[in-house]
Amino acid sequence: MSDLPAILKEVLDSSTVISGWAVAIGGATAAMIIGTSHNRPDSWTLRLLYLLFLPGWAGLAYSIFLGNQLVGRYLATRFNPSSINAISEKINNLYADQRFYLLCSLAFFGAWLIGYTLAWIFLKQLRAGDKQ
């Protein structure tokens, strides 16, 4: 187990990448909602699709939170090397949960994208904005 500190450093690096992706995806989706570059449906029932962003953002926020927790645990192993075995399992669980919540949020954003694309293809009211 002499490689454990190096392995934990790799997990930390990967967690940092996941947190970066979560921030980027959150910013991009917020910019898309605020921006005017896409056709918004006029029907309030179709606008309900946008509610899929809320659990997506919650998943991103929780993924970032878990990444911060992971960093704290990693730093604890650096200050107290004798606790590395006890903390490494917690770090592993935090990393797995962080990935899971990022993937869940991507599933919500993907569901929105599928719904929006289907509405854009099949509903005239969305396509009417393209003819202007």
Buried (B, 14 or more C-beta within 10 A) or exposed (E): EEEEBEEBEEBBEBBEEBBEBBBEBBEEBEEEEEEEEEBEBEEEEBEEBBEBBEBBBBBBBBBBBBBEBBBEBBEBBEEEEEEBEEBBEBBBEBBEBBBBBBEBBBBBBEBBEEBBEEBBEEBEEBEEEEEE
